[in-house]
Amino acid sequence: MDLFEQLAGERLDAAAPLADRLRPRSLDEFVGQEHLVGPGAVLRRMIEAAATHPIQESRRPSTGKTMVARIIAESTGSRFEWFSAVTMGVADVKRIVAEARETIGTTGQRTILFCDEIHRFNKAQQDAFLPHVEKGVVTLIGATTENPSFEINSALLSRLRVYTLESLTPEQIAVLVDRALDDADKGLGDRRLALEDAARKFVCESAQGDARVALSTLELAASLAPDGATITRDQVEAALQRKALRYDKAGEEHYNIISALHKSLRDSDPQAGLYWLARMLEAGEDPLYVARRLVRFASEDIGLAEPSALPQAVAAQQAVHFIGMPEGALALAQATVYLASAPKSNAIYRGYQRAAADARETEREPVPLHLRNAPTQLMKDLGYGAGYRYAHDYDNAVVEQQHLPEPLAGRVYYEPTDRGFEARLKKRMAEE
């Protein structure tokens, strides 16, 4: 049976995807993350000292988190237990912990529990790790593509050291691509394939820092070429069809990109605005979510500097709702360019914030009597509406009278800028 199991294992390894076959077996084979595993770096020193401590790895996908965990386990002589927070549950945690406790009791061997997508456990479920991490029954290595501060139980997070693994650069991915072409044992070396410079550059750049994407693209392009061939960029593009855009609509990247759009519009950069808009829409973002953000921007950052900004944004929302996608993308693009090009003012935003603060602090201040409605004789007898001056009876329909509660008399909330239509408003307000 041992012989058959060995043969079956070899066949499974041979059938594995190129990216899996080329997984590094040691730090010397590892590419990227020099700030953590390069000479003298903190994780490398820990591994070389055969020491372990609980780790939280974040944030980018396909940066080698699992490989780092396996290398730590092998280098420290620990058992490696892989755990998925997507497909497994607390019962599996209890089983792994029980096995770890038995192993350390009988052989002294420690267990590294690698929890993939740890953020998919809710914070109550994450408590299942806590007592076992504290007692040292398992060494937890948690991997996430989300911000640990938001997604990880604070009690557990305080017992972990957080390390950020960065996306690979095109140059680092090129090392892996060349290794795949040269390695006759695990890679494509026995096929004597070559890559045109343009094809190599395209593979490395289109992967967007994801080594698995690059190697999968190379493997597919190689399957379309005969042995000894030189793979062209056209063949790579045919294999790739279209690069997948990295965009997690529920994760941090979602908020990063909408922030980039908002700030590009605020800085009056229509080119960047169109780019970030396209990044979201092409990745499948809800167009009505984008439209809502544009409507918000129109009031927050433009306001009365360009009164048509809000109608333009609302019209884009209505167009998307009416005709749908992909045609609605052009309405959003039109609004994006308009908002980026319009004069900017946050005077409305600042004015409302000041007024809201005063409203919260003076919520019990009565309305001045002369501004009150007096629909009954009793109210009139109490002085409601007395002394009110009707604006249209005065020149330019402007009249001087107190409109704010007495403690707020003279308070200024809205201060127009000198930009766009607000310059005219400022002049008129000064004349009044």
C-alpha positions as CSV (number, residue, x, y, z in Angstrom):
1,M,0.0,0.0,0.0
2,D,2.9,2.4,0.7
3,L,4.1,2.0,-2.9
4,F,0.7,2.6,-4.3
5,E,0.1,5.6,-2.0
6,Q,3.5,7.0,-3.1
7,L,2.6,6.5,-6.8
8,A,-0.8,8.1,-6.3
9,G,0.8,11.1,-4.5
10,E,3.3,11.6,-7.4
11,R,0.5,11.5,-9.9
12,L,-1.5,14.0,-7.9
13,D,1.6,16.3,-7.7
14,A,2.1,16.1,-11.4
15,A,-1.5,16.9,-12.1
16,A,-1.5,19.9,-9.8
17,P,-1.7,23.4,-11.3
18,L,1.7,25.1,-12.1
19,A,1.3,27.6,-9.2
20,D,0.9,24.7,-6.7
21,R,3.8,22.8,-8.1
22,L,6.1,25.7,-7.7
23,R,5.3,26.5,-4.1
24,P,8.5,27.3,-2.3
25,R,9.8,24.7,0.1
26,S,12.2,27.0,1.9
27,L,13.0,30.6,2.5
28,D,15.7,30.5,-0.2
29,E,13.0,29.7,-2.8
30,F,10.6,32.3,-1.5
31,V,10.1,35.4,-3.7
32,G,9.0,38.7,-2.3
33,Q,8.2,40.0,1.3
34,E,11.8,40.9,1.9
35,H,10.7,43.2,4.7
36,L,9.6,40.1,6.6
37,V,11.7,37.1,5.3
38,G,14.7,38.8,3.8
39,P,18.1,38.6,5.4
40,G,17.9,39.9,9.0
41,A,14.1,40.5,8.8
42,V,11.9,39.7,11.8
43,L,10.1,36.6,10.5
44,R,13.3,35.1,9.1
45,R,15.1,35.5,12.4
46,M,12.2,33.8,14.1
47,I,12.2,30.9,11.7
48,E,16.0,30.5,11.9
49,A,15.8,30.5,15.6
50,A,13.0,27.8,15.4
51,A,10.8,30.0,17.5
52,T,7.1,30.6,17.1
53,H,4.6,33.2,18.2
54,P,0.9,33.9,17.2
55,I,0.8,35.8,14.0
56,Q,-1.8,37.7,12.0
57,E,-1.0,38.0,8.3
58,S,-2.7,40.5,6.2
59,R,-3.9,42.0,3.7
60,R,-3.4,41.3,0.0
61,P,-4.6,38.1,-1.7
62,S,-2.1,35.6,-3.2
63,T,1.0,37.1,-1.5
64,G,2.3,33.8,0.0
65,K,0.5,33.7,3.4
66,T,0.0,30.0,3.3
67,M,3.5,29.3,2.1
68,V,5.0,31.4,4.9
69,A,3.0,29.4,7.4
70,R,4.1,26.1,6.0
71,I,7.7,27.2,5.9
72,I,7.5,28.3,9.6
73,A,6.0,24.9,10.5
74,E,8.6,22.9,8.6
75,S,11.5,25.1,9.9
76,T,10.4,24.8,13.5
77,G,9.6,21.1,13.4
78,S,5.9,21.8,14.1
79,R,2.8,20.0,12.9
80,F,0.9,22.0,10.3
81,E,-2.9,22.1,10.5
82,W,-4.7,24.0,7.8
83,F,-8.1,25.4,8.7
84,S,-10.6,27.4,6.6
85,A,-12.9,29.8,8.3
86,V,-15.1,29.6,5.2
87,T,-15.8,25.8,5.2
88,M,-15.1,24.7,8.7
89,G,-16.4,25.6,12.2
90,V,-15.9,25.7,15.9
91,A,-16.2,21.9,16.1
92,D,-13.2,21.6,13.8
93,V,-11.3,24.0,16.1
94,K,-12.0,21.8,19.1
95,R,-10.9,18.6,17.2
96,I,-7.6,20.2,16.1
97,V,-6.9,21.5,19.5
98,A,-7.6,18.1,21.1
99,E,-5.2,16.5,18.6
100,A,-2.6,19.2,19.3
101,R,-2.9,18.7,23.1
102,E,-2.4,15.0,22.6
103,T,0.6,15.4,20.3
104,I,2.4,17.9,22.6
105,G,1.8,15.6,25.5
106,T,3.1,12.4,23.9
107,T,5.9,13.7,21.6
108,G,6.5,17.3,22.6
109,Q,5.8,18.5,19.0
110,R,4.0,21.8,18.8
111,T,1.2,22.5,16.3
112,I,0.8,25.4,14.1
113,L,-2.8,26.1,13.3
114,F,-3.1,28.1,10.1
115,C,-6.5,29.7,9.8
116,D,-7.2,30.9,6.3
117,E,-9.7,33.8,5.9
118,I,-9.9,34.2,9.6
119,H,-12.2,37.2,9.2
120,R,-14.9,34.9,7.9
121,F,-15.4,33.7,11.5
122,N,-17.5,36.2,13.4
123,K,-16.0,37.7,16.5
124,A,-17.8,35.3,18.8
125,Q,-16.5,32.3,16.9
126,Q,-13.0,33.8,17.1
127,D,-13.2,33.4,20.8
128,A,-12.8,29.6,20.2
129,F,-9.1,30.2,19.5
130,L,-8.4,32.5,22.5
131,P,-7.9,30.1,25.5
132,H,-5.8,27.7,23.4
133,V,-3.6,30.5,22.1
134,E,-3.1,31.8,25.6
135,K,-2.1,28.4,26.9
136,G,0.2,27.7,24.0
137,V,-1.7,24.5,22.9
138,V,-1.5,25.8,19.4
139,T,0.4,28.5,17.6
140,L,-2.2,30.4,15.6
141,I,-1.3,32.0,12.3
142,G,-4.4,33.8,10.9
143,A,-4.5,35.0,7.4
144,T,-6.9,37.7,6.1
145,T,-7.3,40.1,3.2
146,E,-9.2,42.5,5.5
147,N,-8.1,45.1,8.0
148,P,-7.5,43.2,11.2
149,S,-8.5,46.2,13.3
150,F,-12.0,45.9,12.0
151,E,-12.5,42.2,11.5
152,I,-10.6,40.5,14.4
153,N,-11.8,40.1,17.9
154,S,-9.9,42.7,20.0
155,A,-9.0,40.2,22.7
156,L,-7.6,37.8,20.1
157,L,-5.9,40.6,18.2
158,S,-4.1,41.8,21.3
159,R,-2.4,38.4,21.5
160,L,-1.2,38.3,17.9
161,R,1.6,40.1,16.0
162,V,0.4,41.6,12.8
163,Y,2.5,41.4,9.7
164,T,1.4,42.9,6.3
165,L,2.3,40.9,3.2
166,E,2.5,43.2,0.1
167,S,1.6,42.4,-3.5
168,L,4.5,41.3,-5.6
169,T,6.1,43.7,-8.0
170,P,6.2,42.8,-11.7
171,E,10.0,42.3,-11.3
172,Q,9.3,39.7,-8.5
173,I,6.7,38.0,-10.6
174,A,9.1,37.8,-13.5
175,V,11.5,35.8,-11.2
176,L,8.7,33.2,-10.7
177,V,7.8,33.2,-14.4
178,D,11.4,32.5,-15.4
179,R,11.7,29.8,-12.8
180,A,8.6,28.1,-14.1
181,L,10.0,28.1,-17.7
182,D,13.4,26.8,-16.5
183,D,12.3,24.2,-13.9
184,A,12.1,20.8,-15.7
185,D,11.0,19.0,-12.6
186,K,8.1,21.0,-11.3
187,G,7.7,23.6,-14.0
188,L,7.7,23.8,-17.8
189,G,11.4,23.4,-18.4
190,D,11.1,20.0,-20.2
191,R,9.0,21.8,-22.9
192,R,11.8,24.2,-23.8
193,L,9.4,27.2,-24.1
194,A,10.4,30.8,-24.3
195,L,8.5,34.1,-23.8
196,E,8.7,37.1,-26.0
197,D,9.8,40.2,-24.0
198,A,6.4,41.8,-24.6
199,A,4.6,38.6,-23.6
200,R,6.7,38.4,-20.4
201,K,6.0,42.0,-19.5
202,F,2.3,41.5,-20.1
203,V,2.1,38.4,-18.0
204,C,3.9,40.1,-15.1
205,E,2.0,43.4,-15.2
206,S,-1.5,42.0,-15.9
207,A,-1.3,39.8,-12.8
208,Q,-1.5,42.9,-10.6
209,G,0.8,41.5,-8.0
210,D,-0.8,38.1,-7.8
211,A,1.7,35.3,-8.5
212,R,-1.0,32.7,-8.9
213,V,-2.7,34.7,-11.7
214,A,0.7,35.1,-13.5
215,L,1.5,31.4,-13.3
216,S,-2.0,30.3,-14.3
217,T,-1.9,32.6,-17.3
218,L,1.5,31.2,-18.3
219,E,0.3,27.7,-17.9
220,L,-2.7,28.2,-20.1
221,A,-0.7,30.0,-22.8
222,A,1.8,27.2,-22.7
223,S,-0.9,24.6,-23.2
224,L,-1.7,26.4,-26.5
225,A,1.8,26.3,-27.8
226,P,3.9,23.4,-29.2
227,D,7.1,22.3,-27.5
228,G,10.1,24.5,-28.2
229,A,7.9,27.5,-29.2
230,T,8.2,31.1,-28.3
231,I,5.0,32.3,-26.7
232,T,3.9,35.7,-28.1
233,R,1.9,38.5,-26.4
234,D,-1.1,37.7,-28.6
235,Q,-1.1,34.1,-27.4
236,V,-0.9,35.3,-23.8
237,E,-3.8,37.7,-24.4
238,A,-5.8,34.9,-26.0
239,A,-5.2,32.7,-22.9
240,L,-6.0,35.5,-20.5
241,Q,-9.0,36.9,-22.4
242,R,-9.3,39.6,-19.9
243,K,-7.6,40.2,-16.6
244,A,-9.8,39.9,-13.5
245,L,-10.1,43.2,-11.6
246,R,-9.2,42.9,-8.0
247,Y,-12.1,44.6,-6.2
248,D,-13.9,43.3,-3.1
249,K,-17.2,45.0,-2.9
250,A,-17.6,44.2,0.8
251,G,-14.0,44.8,1.9
252,E,-11.5,47.5,2.5
253,E,-10.6,47.9,-1.2
254,H,-14.1,49.0,-1.9
255,Y,-13.7,51.9,0.5
256,N,-10.3,52.7,-0.8
257,I,-11.5,53.1,-4.3
258,I,-14.6,55.1,-3.6
259,S,-12.3,57.4,-1.5
260,A,-10.0,57.7,-4.4
261,L,-12.9,58.7,-6.7
262,H,-14.2,61.3,-4.2
263,K,-10.9,62.9,-3.6
264,S,-10.0,62.9,-7.3
265,L,-13.3,64.9,-8.0
266,R,-12.6,67.2,-5.0
267,D,-9.2,67.9,-6.5
268,S,-10.8,68.7,-9.9
269,D,-9.1,65.8,-11.7
270,P,-11.6,64.4,-14.3
271,Q,-9.0,62.0,-15.7
272,A,-8.5,60.2,-12.4
273,G,-12.2,60.5,-11.7
274,L,-13.0,58.5,-14.8
275,Y,-10.4,55.9,-14.0
276,W,-11.6,55.2,-10.5
277,L,-15.2,55.2,-11.7
278,A,-14.3,52.6,-14.4
279,R,-12.4,50.5,-11.8
280,M,-15.6,50.2,-9.8
281,L,-18.0,49.7,-12.6
282,E,-15.9,47.2,-14.6
283,A,-15.4,45.1,-11.4
284,G,-19.2,44.9,-11.0
285,E,-19.9,47.6,-8.4
286,D,-23.6,48.5,-8.0
287,P,-24.0,51.6,-10.2
288,L,-26.6,53.0,-8.0
289,Y,-24.2,53.0,-5.1
290,V,-21.8,55.1,-7.2
291,A,-24.7,57.4,-8.2
292,R,-25.5,57.9,-4.5
293,R,-21.9,58.9,-3.8
294,L,-21.9,61.4,-6.7
295,V,-25.1,63.0,-5.4
296,R,-23.5,63.3,-1.9
297,F,-20.4,64.8,-3.5
298,A,-22.4,67.4,-5.4
299,S,-23.7,68.9,-2.2
300,E,-20.7,68.3,0.0
301,D,-17.9,69.6,-2.2
302,I,-19.6,71.8,-4.8
303,G,-22.8,73.1,-3.3
304,L,-23.8,76.5,-4.5
305,A,-20.5,77.2,-6.2
306,E,-22.3,75.4,-9.1
307,P,-26.0,75.0,-8.4
308,S,-26.4,72.6,-11.4
309,A,-24.1,70.0,-9.9
310,L,-26.8,68.4,-7.7
311,P,-29.3,68.2,-10.6
312,Q,-26.6,66.7,-12.8
313,A,-25.8,64.0,-10.3
314,V,-29.5,63.2,-9.6
315,A,-30.1,63.0,-13.4
316,A,-27.2,60.5,-13.7
317,Q,-28.9,58.4,-10.9
318,Q,-32.2,58.5,-12.7
319,A,-30.6,57.6,-16.0
320,V,-28.9,54.5,-14.5
321,H,-32.1,53.5,-12.9
322,F,-34.1,54.0,-16.2
323,I,-31.8,52.4,-18.7
324,G,-29.6,50.1,-16.6
325,M,-26.1,48.9,-17.4
326,P,-23.8,49.0,-19.3
327,E,-25.4,52.0,-21.0
328,G,-25.9,53.8,-17.7
329,A,-22.1,53.9,-17.2
330,L,-22.0,56.9,-19.6
331,A,-24.4,58.9,-17.6
332,L,-22.2,58.3,-14.5
333,A,-19.1,59.2,-16.6
334,Q,-20.8,62.4,-17.7
335,A,-21.7,63.4,-14.1
336,T,-18.2,62.5,-12.9
337,V,-16.5,64.8,-15.5
338,Y,-19.0,67.5,-14.7
339,L,-18.5,67.3,-11.0
340,A,-14.7,67.2,-11.3
341,S,-14.7,70.2,-13.6
342,A,-17.1,72.3,-11.5
343,P,-15.9,75.0,-9.1
344,K,-15.6,73.6,-5.6
345,S,-17.0,74.8,-2.2
346,N,-17.7,73.0,1.0
347,A,-19.5,76.1,2.5
348,I,-22.8,74.2,2.6
349,Y,-21.2,71.3,4.3
350,R,-19.4,73.4,6.9
351,G,-22.5,75.6,7.4
352,Y,-24.7,72.6,8.1
353,Q,-22.2,71.1,10.5
354,R,-22.1,74.3,12.5
355,A,-25.8,74.6,12.5
356,A,-26.3,71.0,13.5
357,A,-23.9,71.4,16.4
358,D,-25.8,74.4,17.7
359,A,-29.2,72.7,17.1
360,R,-28.1,69.8,19.3
361,E,-26.9,72.1,22.1
362,T,-29.9,74.5,22.0
363,E,-32.7,72.1,21.2
364,R,-34.9,73.6,23.8
365,E,-34.5,77.2,22.7
366,P,-38.0,78.6,21.9
367,V,-38.8,80.1,18.5
368,P,-39.0,83.9,18.7
369,L,-42.6,85.0,19.1
370,H,-42.7,87.1,16.0
371,L,-41.8,84.0,13.9
372,R,-44.5,81.8,15.3
373,N,-47.6,80.8,13.5
374,A,-50.9,82.1,15.1
375,P,-53.8,80.1,13.7
376,T,-56.0,80.7,16.8
377,Q,-57.1,83.8,18.8
378,L,-55.5,82.5,21.9
379,M,-52.1,82.3,20.2
380,K,-52.5,85.8,18.9
381,D,-53.4,87.0,22.4
382,L,-50.1,85.3,23.6
383,G,-48.2,87.4,21.1
384,Y,-47.6,84.8,18.5
385,G,-46.6,86.5,15.2
386,A,-46.7,90.0,16.8
387,G,-44.3,92.4,15.1
388,Y,-43.5,90.2,12.2
389,R,-42.5,92.2,9.1
390,Y,-43.5,90.7,5.7
391,A,-40.4,90.8,3.4
392,H,-42.3,91.5,0.2
393,D,-43.4,94.8,1.7
394,Y,-39.8,96.0,1.7
395,D,-37.3,97.0,-0.9
396,N,-35.6,94.0,-2.6
397,A,-37.7,91.8,-0.3
398,V,-35.1,92.2,2.4
399,V,-36.0,93.0,6.0
400,E,-34.0,93.2,9.2
401,Q,-35.4,91.1,12.0
402,Q,-34.2,88.5,14.4
403,H,-34.7,84.9,13.1
404,L,-32.5,82.9,15.4
405,P,-33.1,82.1,19.1
406,E,-31.8,84.9,21.3
407,P,-28.6,83.0,22.5
408,L,-27.6,82.5,18.8
409,A,-28.2,86.0,17.6
410,G,-25.6,87.0,15.1
411,R,-24.4,83.4,14.5
412,V,-23.0,82.8,11.0
413,Y,-23.2,79.3,9.5
414,Y,-23.0,79.7,5.8
415,E,-20.1,81.7,4.4
416,P,-19.9,81.6,0.6
417,T,-16.6,81.4,-1.1
418,D,-15.4,83.5,-4.0
419,R,-15.7,80.6,-6.4
420,G,-18.4,80.1,-9.1
421,F,-22.0,81.1,-8.3
422,E,-21.2,81.6,-4.7
423,A,-19.2,84.7,-5.6
424,R,-22.5,86.3,-6.6
425,L,-24.2,85.1,-3.5
426,K,-21.4,86.5,-1.4
427,K,-21.8,89.9,-3.0
428,R,-25.6,89.9,-2.6
429,M,-25.3,88.9,1.1
430,A,-22.8,91.7,1.7
431,E,-25.2,94.2,0.1
432,E,-28.0,93.1,2.4
